[in-house]
Every structure is written in C-alpha cells, then in structure tokens.
Amino acid sequence: MHETTVSRRDIFKLLAAASAAGAMLPKQLAAQAPRPLTRPFKNPLTDPDFLNPVAPWEKPLVDTELATLAVLCDLIIPGDADSPAPSKIGLPDFLNEWVGAPYDDNRADYEIIRGGLAWISTRSNSLHALPFIKLTEAQQTAILDSICHPANTAPELSYGSRFFQKLRLLTLGGYYSHSSTWKSLGYVGNIPIAGPYPGVPDEIIKLLGLGDVIDFR
C-alpha cells in the first residue's frame, strides 16, 4: 500500500477551491430549471391512467356503423326495469374500441364485425330497400332470426350467421362487464357482513354436491 503525499492542508485547499468555483457560476445558469423529459413518462399501454382512461389506438368504426351496432345490441339484450339497454351504457363505443385494438384476436374481430355490418346493410336493402336502422322491429328481428342458429341457417346466409355469433358474444361480454348490469345477474358486490363469517349457505353446498365432501365452516 502506497502512502499518499497529499497533506491534510492540501486537501482542505482543494475543497475550498471547488466551493469557490461553484459560487462563481453565473446566477442565471445556477437558477436554470432542469430540462423536461423528451419522451412521455407514462406508457398508456403498460401504465394506463384509470382515472382518465384513453384508448391509445384509433376507433375504426364510423357513425353509420355505430348506429347499426346500437340497434343490433339492443335487440340482442333488450333493456328492462333492472338493466339498461346496451346502447344506453355506451356498448357500441366499447365495441369500437375493442375492434380497434392492435392485437391479432381484436383485428380478426374487426374484420368480422365490419364485414358483418356491411352484410346486414346489404341484406336489409335487398329485402326492404331500406337501411337496417330504418326497418320496423319486426323486420329487424326477422333478419336476425334467419341467422341466429347456425344449424338452421341457409347456406347463402352463413356469413351473416358467423357475424351474428361473434357480435352476440362480444355484446354479452361487454354488457355484463358494466357495473349497471350486475343487478340483473344477482351480483351484489362487496357487502360487509356483521359478526363472524356465516359460511357458504347450505343450499349452495347441496347444489354443488359438496355436502359430504367439504365442511366450509
């Protein structure tokens, strides 16, 4: 190990000189604010802001397609006293965001949904010389009845049937993801229970056939 030739006095002189050099910097330079980041700090895909949700991709469907979607979704799940109609909770906009997502499954759904909306429009005009949204509810329902069961669908209507199966699945998934529809499912959410946990109700245990297997309490 080599002994240093720098004395304590020399070290103190160096520290004093460094402090003096900092004090001599121009005031405007010393007070300058740090530069802002040159790129967004948050990535909306990996770090979304749930208080201000914004889809980081474009929504591809146009107004006429969304209007047709609203009618179709309301026919699939009619609103009632316990549940709002899908169009009332923004389901068409949800579907628009869904099919615009840049993922393989969503892109495939986009092709089916946009193509199906065009098919519905063509079918409506060929039968009644009117857009689908201008038909009576009975006429709209008749078109959907002809494609709602794949096994009973005529071969020339197979594309429409494929579209309707996908739309019905997406409608159900989007609709029952919304909190305003949970009442119709009997879901009550997180409700505090006073006192000790009473356990799973006996009727549920019997329904699951677990009475002789597991004691939940």
C-alpha positions as YAML, in Angstrom:
chain: A
units: angstrom
residues:
- id: 1
  name: MET
  ca: [0.00, 0.00, 0.00]
- id: 2
  name: HIS
  ca: [1.47, 3.38, -1.08]
- id: 3
  name: GLU
  ca: [1.43, 6.31, 1.27]
- id: 4
  name: THR
  ca: [-0.14, 9.48, -0.14]
- id: 5
  name: THR
  ca: [1.99, 12.57, -0.49]
- id: 6
  name: VAL
  ca: [-1.02, 14.91, -0.23]
- id: 7
  name: SER
  ca: [-1.25, 16.52, 3.19]
- id: 8
  name: ARG
  ca: [-4.44, 17.35, 5.04]
- id: 9
  name: ARG
  ca: [-3.71, 21.04, 4.42]
- id: 10
  name: ASP
  ca: [-3.63, 20.39, 0.63]
- id: 11
  name: ILE
  ca: [-6.96, 18.51, 0.79]
- id: 12
  name: PHE
  ca: [-8.61, 21.45, 2.58]
- id: 13
  name: LYS
  ca: [-7.25, 23.83, -0.06]
- id: 14
  name: LEU
  ca: [-8.76, 21.69, -2.85]
- id: 15
  name: LEU
  ca: [-12.17, 21.62, -1.15]
- id: 16
  name: ALA
  ca: [-12.13, 25.39, -0.66]
- id: 17
  name: ALA
  ca: [-11.20, 25.94, -4.31]
- id: 18
  name: ALA
  ca: [-14.04, 23.70, -5.50]
- id: 19
  name: SER
  ca: [-16.57, 25.58, -3.35]
- id: 20
  name: ALA
  ca: [-15.34, 28.92, -4.66]
- id: 21
  name: ALA
  ca: [-15.62, 27.74, -8.27]
- id: 22
  name: GLY
  ca: [-19.26, 26.78, -7.70]
- id: 23
  name: ALA
  ca: [-20.05, 30.15, -6.20]
- id: 24
  name: MET
  ca: [-18.57, 31.90, -9.23]
- id: 25
  name: LEU
  ca: [-21.04, 30.28, -11.71]
- id: 26
  name: PRO
  ca: [-23.39, 32.76, -13.42]
- id: 27
  name: LYS
  ca: [-26.58, 33.25, -11.40]
- id: 28
  name: GLN
  ca: [-28.81, 32.61, -14.42]
- id: 29
  name: LEU
  ca: [-27.08, 29.27, -15.00]
- id: 30
  name: ALA
  ca: [-27.33, 28.23, -11.37]
- id: 31
  name: ALA
  ca: [-31.07, 29.04, -11.28]
- id: 32
  name: GLN
  ca: [-31.90, 27.30, -14.56]
- id: 33
  name: ALA
  ca: [-34.68, 24.71, -14.22]
- id: 34
  name: PRO
  ca: [-33.98, 21.13, -15.30]
- id: 35
  name: ARG
  ca: [-34.96, 20.31, -18.83]
- id: 36
  name: PRO
  ca: [-38.27, 18.45, -19.27]
- id: 37
  name: LEU
  ca: [-38.26, 14.84, -20.38]
- id: 38
  name: THR
  ca: [-38.07, 14.45, -24.13]
- id: 39
  name: ARG
  ca: [-40.48, 11.49, -24.17]
- id: 40
  name: PRO
  ca: [-43.75, 10.69, -22.31]
- id: 41
  name: PHE
  ca: [-43.10, 9.35, -18.85]
- id: 42
  name: LYS
  ca: [-46.14, 7.05, -18.86]
- id: 43
  name: ASN
  ca: [-46.98, 4.50, -21.50]
- id: 44
  name: PRO
  ca: [-50.79, 4.23, -21.85]
- id: 45
  name: LEU
  ca: [-50.48, 0.55, -22.70]
- id: 46
  name: THR
  ca: [-48.23, -0.59, -19.85]
- id: 47
  name: ASP
  ca: [-49.06, 2.15, -17.33]
- id: 48
  name: PRO
  ca: [-52.67, 3.29, -18.01]
- id: 49
  name: ASP
  ca: [-54.35, 6.13, -16.13]
- id: 50
  name: PHE
  ca: [-57.59, 4.58, -14.90]
- id: 51
  name: LEU
  ca: [-58.89, 7.92, -13.61]
- id: 52
  name: ASN
  ca: [-58.67, 9.38, -17.12]
- id: 53
  name: PRO
  ca: [-58.91, 6.35, -19.42]
- id: 54
  name: VAL
  ca: [-57.96, 6.96, -23.02]
- id: 55
  name: ALA
  ca: [-57.63, 4.27, -25.68]
- id: 56
  name: PRO
  ca: [-54.13, 4.57, -27.16]
- id: 57
  name: TRP
  ca: [-55.42, 3.49, -30.59]
- id: 58
  name: GLU
  ca: [-57.92, 4.82, -33.07]
- id: 59
  name: LYS
  ca: [-61.53, 3.62, -33.15]
- id: 60
  name: PRO
  ca: [-62.19, 2.47, -36.72]
- id: 61
  name: LEU
  ca: [-65.99, 2.27, -36.99]
- id: 62
  name: VAL
  ca: [-67.89, 5.25, -38.42]
- id: 63
  name: ASP
  ca: [-71.16, 6.81, -37.22]
- id: 64
  name: THR
  ca: [-73.44, 4.81, -39.53]
- id: 65
  name: GLU
  ca: [-71.84, 1.55, -38.38]
- id: 66
  name: LEU
  ca: [-72.16, 2.57, -34.72]
- id: 67
  name: ALA
  ca: [-75.84, 3.41, -35.24]
- id: 68
  name: THR
  ca: [-76.44, -0.06, -36.68]
- id: 69
  name: LEU
  ca: [-74.48, -1.62, -33.81]
- id: 70
  name: ALA
  ca: [-76.65, 0.21, -31.28]
- id: 71
  name: VAL
  ca: [-79.82, -1.28, -32.79]
- id: 72
  name: LEU
  ca: [-78.33, -4.76, -33.04]
- id: 73
  name: CYS
  ca: [-77.05, -4.76, -29.44]
- id: 74
  name: ASP
  ca: [-80.41, -3.57, -28.12]
- id: 75
  name: LEU
  ca: [-82.13, -6.40, -29.99]
- id: 76
  name: ILE
  ca: [-79.71, -8.94, -28.53]
- id: 77
  name: ILE
  ca: [-80.22, -7.67, -24.95]
- id: 78
  name: PRO
  ca: [-83.38, -5.55, -24.61]
- id: 79
  name: GLY
  ca: [-83.34, -3.19, -21.64]
- id: 80
  name: ASP
  ca: [-85.80, -3.68, -18.79]
- id: 81
  name: ALA
  ca: [-86.57, -2.33, -15.33]
- id: 82
  name: ASP
  ca: [-83.45, -3.89, -13.82]
- id: 83
  name: SER
  ca: [-80.96, -3.40, -16.66]
- id: 84
  name: PRO
  ca: [-80.36, -0.58, -19.15]
- id: 85
  name: ALA
  ca: [-80.30, -1.18, -22.89]
- id: 86
  name: PRO
  ca: [-76.75, -1.73, -24.22]
- id: 87
  name: SER
  ca: [-76.88, 1.50, -26.22]
- id: 88
  name: LYS
  ca: [-77.57, 3.44, -23.01]
- id: 89
  name: ILE
  ca: [-74.29, 2.38, -21.40]
- id: 90
  name: GLY
  ca: [-72.11, 3.04, -24.44]
- id: 91
  name: LEU
  ca: [-71.69, -0.53, -25.65]
- id: 92
  name: PRO
  ca: [-71.25, 0.45, -29.33]
- id: 93
  name: ASP
  ca: [-68.35, 2.70, -28.33]
- id: 94
  name: PHE
  ca: [-66.86, -0.15, -26.29]
- id: 95
  name: LEU
  ca: [-67.06, -2.44, -29.32]
- id: 96
  name: ASN
  ca: [-65.48, 0.26, -31.46]
- id: 97
  name: GLU
  ca: [-62.57, 0.45, -29.06]
- id: 98
  name: TRP
  ca: [-62.37, -3.36, -28.90]
- id: 99
  name: VAL
  ca: [-62.09, -3.92, -32.65]
- id: 100
  name: GLY
  ca: [-59.56, -1.09, -32.94]
- id: 101
  name: ALA
  ca: [-57.07, -2.71, -30.56]
- id: 102
  name: PRO
  ca: [-53.75, -3.71, -32.24]
- id: 103
  name: TYR
  ca: [-53.84, -7.38, -31.27]
- id: 104
  name: ASP
  ca: [-54.35, -10.41, -33.50]
- id: 105
  name: ASP
  ca: [-57.66, -11.52, -31.95]
- id: 106
  name: ASN
  ca: [-59.05, -7.99, -32.00]
- id: 107
  name: ARG
  ca: [-58.01, -7.49, -35.61]
- id: 108
  name: ALA
  ca: [-59.82, -10.71, -36.52]
- id: 109
  name: ASP
  ca: [-62.92, -9.46, -34.69]
- id: 110
  name: TYR
  ca: [-62.65, -6.18, -36.58]
- id: 111
  name: GLU
  ca: [-62.82, -7.98, -39.92]
- id: 112
  name: ILE
  ca: [-65.86, -9.99, -38.81]
- id: 113
  name: ILE
  ca: [-67.74, -7.04, -37.28]
- id: 114
  name: ARG
  ca: [-67.14, -4.54, -40.06]
- id: 115
  name: GLY
  ca: [-67.86, -7.13, -42.75]
- id: 116
  name: GLY
  ca: [-70.98, -8.24, -40.89]
- id: 117
  name: LEU
  ca: [-72.32, -4.71, -40.61]
- id: 118
  name: ALA
  ca: [-71.93, -4.36, -44.36]
- id: 119
  name: TRP
  ca: [-73.69, -7.71, -44.81]
- id: 120
  name: ILE
  ca: [-76.61, -6.62, -42.61]
- id: 121
  name: SER
  ca: [-76.95, -3.40, -44.60]
- id: 122
  name: THR
  ca: [-76.96, -5.28, -47.91]
- id: 123
  name: ARG
  ca: [-79.47, -7.83, -46.62]
- id: 124
  name: SER
  ca: [-81.78, -5.13, -45.32]
- id: 125
  name: ASN
  ca: [-81.72, -3.21, -48.59]
- id: 126
  name: SER
  ca: [-82.28, -6.34, -50.68]
- id: 127
  name: LEU
  ca: [-85.34, -7.33, -48.64]
- id: 128
  name: HIS
  ca: [-86.90, -3.96, -47.84]
- id: 129
  name: ALA
  ca: [-84.99, -1.29, -49.80]
- id: 130
  name: LEU
  ca: [-84.15, 0.42, -46.51]
- id: 131
  name: PRO
  ca: [-81.16, 0.59, -44.14]
- id: 132
  name: PHE
  ca: [-81.38, -1.79, -41.19]
- id: 133
  name: ILE
  ca: [-81.94, 1.01, -38.68]
- id: 134
  name: LYS
  ca: [-84.96, 2.22, -40.68]
- id: 135
  name: LEU
  ca: [-86.77, -1.12, -40.55]
- id: 136
  name: THR
  ca: [-89.52, -1.95, -38.12]
- id: 137
  name: GLU
  ca: [-88.51, -4.01, -35.10]
- id: 138
  name: ALA
  ca: [-90.38, -6.99, -36.55]
- id: 139
  name: GLN
  ca: [-88.42, -6.73, -39.81]
- id: 140
  name: GLN
  ca: [-85.12, -6.37, -37.94]
- id: 141
  name: THR
  ca: [-85.92, -9.37, -35.75]
- id: 142
  name: ALA
  ca: [-86.87, -11.47, -38.77]
- id: 143
  name: ILE
  ca: [-83.44, -10.89, -40.32]
- id: 144
  name: LEU
  ca: [-81.69, -11.85, -37.08]
- id: 145
  name: ASP
  ca: [-83.91, -14.91, -36.63]
- id: 146
  name: SER
  ca: [-82.70, -16.16, -40.01]
- id: 147
  name: ILE
  ca: [-79.05, -16.14, -38.89]
- id: 148
  name: CYS
  ca: [-79.13, -16.68, -35.10]
- id: 149
  name: HIS
  ca: [-78.94, -20.51, -35.22]
- id: 150
  name: PRO
  ca: [-76.02, -21.75, -37.35]
- id: 151
  name: ALA
  ca: [-77.50, -25.24, -37.74]
- id: 152
  name: ASN
  ca: [-80.72, -23.81, -39.17]
- id: 153
  name: THR
  ca: [-79.17, -21.05, -41.28]
- id: 154
  name: ALA
  ca: [-79.43, -21.29, -45.05]
- id: 155
  name: PRO
  ca: [-76.02, -21.70, -46.75]
- id: 156
  name: GLU
  ca: [-76.30, -18.35, -48.53]
- id: 157
  name: LEU
  ca: [-76.68, -16.65, -45.14]
- id: 158
  name: SER
  ca: [-73.69, -18.35, -43.48]
- id: 159
  name: TYR
  ca: [-71.56, -15.20, -43.43]
- id: 160
  name: GLY
  ca: [-74.31, -13.32, -41.62]
- id: 161
  name: SER
  ca: [-74.61, -16.17, -39.12]
- id: 162
  name: ARG
  ca: [-70.87, -16.11, -38.39]
- id: 163
  name: PHE
  ca: [-71.06, -12.36, -37.85]
- id: 164
  name: PHE
  ca: [-74.03, -12.65, -35.52]
- id: 165
  name: GLN
  ca: [-72.37, -15.31, -33.36]
- id: 166
  name: LYS
  ca: [-69.34, -13.08, -32.84]
- id: 167
  name: LEU
  ca: [-71.42, -9.96, -32.22]
- id: 168
  name: ARG
  ca: [-73.60, -11.75, -29.68]
- id: 169
  name: LEU
  ca: [-70.54, -13.00, -27.80]
- id: 170
  name: LEU
  ca: [-68.90, -9.54, -27.71]
- id: 171
  name: THR
  ca: [-72.17, -7.89, -26.72]
- id: 172
  name: LEU
  ca: [-72.70, -10.22, -23.78]
- id: 173
  name: GLY
  ca: [-69.11, -9.82, -22.61]
- id: 174
  name: GLY
  ca: [-69.12, -6.04, -22.86]
- id: 175
  name: TYR
  ca: [-72.59, -5.62, -21.40]
- id: 176
  name: TYR
  ca: [-72.09, -7.69, -18.27]
- id: 177
  name: SER
  ca: [-68.72, -6.08, -17.62]
- id: 178
  name: HIS
  ca: [-70.56, -2.85, -16.85]
- id: 179
  name: SER
  ca: [-71.50, -2.30, -13.20]
- id: 180
  name: SER
  ca: [-75.01, -1.08, -14.07]
- id: 181
  name: THR
  ca: [-75.92, -4.57, -15.31]
- id: 182
  name: TRP
  ca: [-74.79, -6.57, -12.29]
- id: 183
  name: LYS
  ca: [-78.17, -6.30, -10.58]
- id: 184
  name: SER
  ca: [-79.74, -8.48, -13.26]
- id: 185
  name: LEU
  ca: [-77.13, -11.17, -12.51]
- id: 186
  name: GLY
  ca: [-77.89, -11.13, -8.81]
- id: 187
  name: TYR
  ca: [-74.39, -9.87, -8.05]
- id: 188
  name: VAL
  ca: [-74.41, -7.60, -5.03]
- id: 189
  name: GLY
  ca: [-70.72, -6.77, -4.84]
- id: 190
  name: ASN
  ca: [-68.60, -6.49, -1.71]
- id: 191
  name: ILE
  ca: [-71.02, -6.04, 1.18]
- id: 192
  name: PRO
  ca: [-69.65, -6.17, 4.75]
- id: 193
  name: ILE
  ca: [-71.06, -8.90, 6.99]
- id: 194
  name: ALA
  ca: [-71.58, -8.07, 10.66]
- id: 195
  name: GLY
  ca: [-70.20, -10.65, 13.06]
- id: 196
  name: PRO
  ca: [-68.44, -13.93, 12.24]
- id: 197
  name: TYR
  ca: [-68.48, -15.26, 8.68]
- id: 198
  name: PRO
  ca: [-71.58, -17.47, 8.43]
- id: 199
  name: GLY
  ca: [-70.09, -19.74, 5.79]
- id: 200
  name: VAL
  ca: [-71.46, -20.90, 2.45]
- id: 201
  name: PRO
  ca: [-75.27, -21.33, 2.54]
- id: 202
  name: ASP
  ca: [-76.44, -24.93, 2.83]
- id: 203
  name: GLU
  ca: [-78.44, -24.71, -0.40]
- id: 204
  name: ILE
  ca: [-75.30, -23.77, -2.33]
- id: 205
  name: ILE
  ca: [-73.32, -26.64, -0.81]
- id: 206
  name: LYS
  ca: [-76.10, -29.06, -1.78]
- id: 207
  name: LEU
  ca: [-76.36, -27.56, -5.26]
- id: 208
  name: LEU
  ca: [-72.63, -28.18, -5.79]
- id: 209
  name: GLY
  ca: [-72.87, -31.69, -4.34]
- id: 210
  name: LEU
  ca: [-70.20, -30.95, -1.74]
- id: 211
  name: GLY
  ca: [-72.13, -31.56, 1.46]
- id: 212
  name: ASP
  ca: [-70.41, -34.84, 2.24]
- id: 213
  name: VAL
  ca: [-67.01, -33.75, 0.98]
- id: 214
  name: ILE
  ca: [-66.10, -30.37, 2.43]
- id: 215
  name: ASP
  ca: [-67.24, -28.51, 5.51]
- id: 216
  name: PHE
  ca: [-66.85, -24.85, 4.51]
- id: 217
  name: ARG
  ca: [-67.42, -23.73, 8.06]
...
